Amino acid sequence: MPGLSFLGWIIIGGLAGWIASKIKGTDAQQGLLLNIVVGVVGGLIGGWLLTLFGIDGGGWIFSFLTCLVGAVILLSIVQAVRK
């Protein structure tokens, strides 16, 4: 997500983190700040994975989907470690 501003990272990260927490059933334990953190870190994970496959995209929708997939992966890893 190199083309996004700091505010863009916060908005897309927050939305992606929130939706990922709904998908993984962790929304009750997470607040707004943690949703943002999960979404932004998810964006970094998703972006890293996409570069491994040679995929380079742009735009808000692609960035959101990248964050969402990365956030779901992150929450899955956290849930696996906690069990």
C-alpha positions as CSV (number, residue, x, y, z in Angstrom):
1,M,0.0,0.0,0.0
2,P,2.7,2.5,-0.8
3,G,0.4,5.0,-2.5
4,L,-1.8,5.6,0.5
5,S,-1.5,8.4,2.9
6,F,-1.3,7.9,6.6
7,L,-5.0,8.6,6.9
8,G,-5.7,6.1,4.2
9,W,-3.8,3.4,6.1
10,I,-5.9,4.2,9.2
11,I,-9.2,4.1,7.4
12,I,-8.6,1.0,5.3
13,G,-6.8,-0.7,8.1
14,G,-9.6,0.0,10.5
15,L,-12.2,-1.3,8.1
16,A,-10.2,-4.4,7.2
17,G,-9.4,-5.2,10.8
18,W,-13.0,-4.8,11.8
19,I,-14.3,-7.1,9.0
20,A,-11.5,-9.6,9.7
21,S,-12.5,-9.7,13.4
22,K,-16.1,-10.3,12.4
23,I,-15.0,-13.2,10.0
24,K,-12.8,-14.7,12.7
25,G,-15.2,-14.1,15.6
26,T,-12.8,-11.9,17.6
27,D,-14.7,-8.6,17.4
28,A,-15.9,-8.8,21.1
29,Q,-12.2,-8.8,22.3
30,Q,-11.1,-6.0,20.0
31,G,-11.7,-2.3,20.1
32,L,-11.2,0.3,17.4
33,L,-7.5,0.8,18.0
34,L,-6.8,-3.0,17.8
35,N,-8.9,-3.3,14.7
36,I,-6.8,-0.5,13.1
37,V,-3.5,-2.2,14.2
38,V,-4.7,-5.6,12.9
39,G,-5.7,-4.1,9.6
40,V,-2.5,-2.2,9.1
41,V,-0.3,-5.2,10.1
42,G,-2.6,-7.3,7.9
43,G,-1.8,-4.9,5.0
44,L,1.9,-5.4,5.6
45,I,1.5,-9.2,5.7
46,G,-0.8,-9.2,2.7
47,G,1.5,-7.0,0.7
48,W,4.5,-9.1,1.5
49,L,2.7,-12.3,0.4
50,L,1.6,-10.6,-2.8
51,T,5.1,-9.6,-3.7
52,L,6.2,-13.3,-3.2
53,F,3.7,-14.2,-5.9
54,G,4.8,-11.3,-8.1
55,I,1.4,-9.5,-7.8
56,D,1.5,-5.7,-7.8
57,G,-1.8,-3.8,-7.7
58,G,-3.1,-0.4,-6.7
59,G,-6.1,1.5,-5.7
60,W,-8.3,1.6,-2.7
61,I,-10.2,-1.7,-3.4
62,F,-7.0,-3.7,-4.0
63,S,-5.4,-2.2,-0.9
64,F,-8.5,-3.0,1.2
65,L,-8.6,-6.6,0.0
66,T,-4.9,-7.0,0.6
67,C,-5.4,-5.7,4.2
68,L,-8.4,-7.9,4.7
69,V,-6.7,-11.1,3.6
70,G,-3.6,-10.2,5.7
71,A,-5.7,-9.4,8.7
72,V,-7.6,-12.7,8.5
73,I,-4.2,-14.5,8.3
74,L,-2.9,-12.6,11.3
75,L,-6.0,-13.3,13.4
76,S,-5.8,-17.0,12.4
77,I,-2.2,-17.2,13.5
78,V,-3.0,-15.5,16.8
79,Q,-5.9,-17.9,17.4
80,A,-3.7,-20.9,16.6
81,V,-1.0,-19.7,19.0
82,R,-3.5,-19.1,21.8
83,K,-4.9,-22.6,21.6
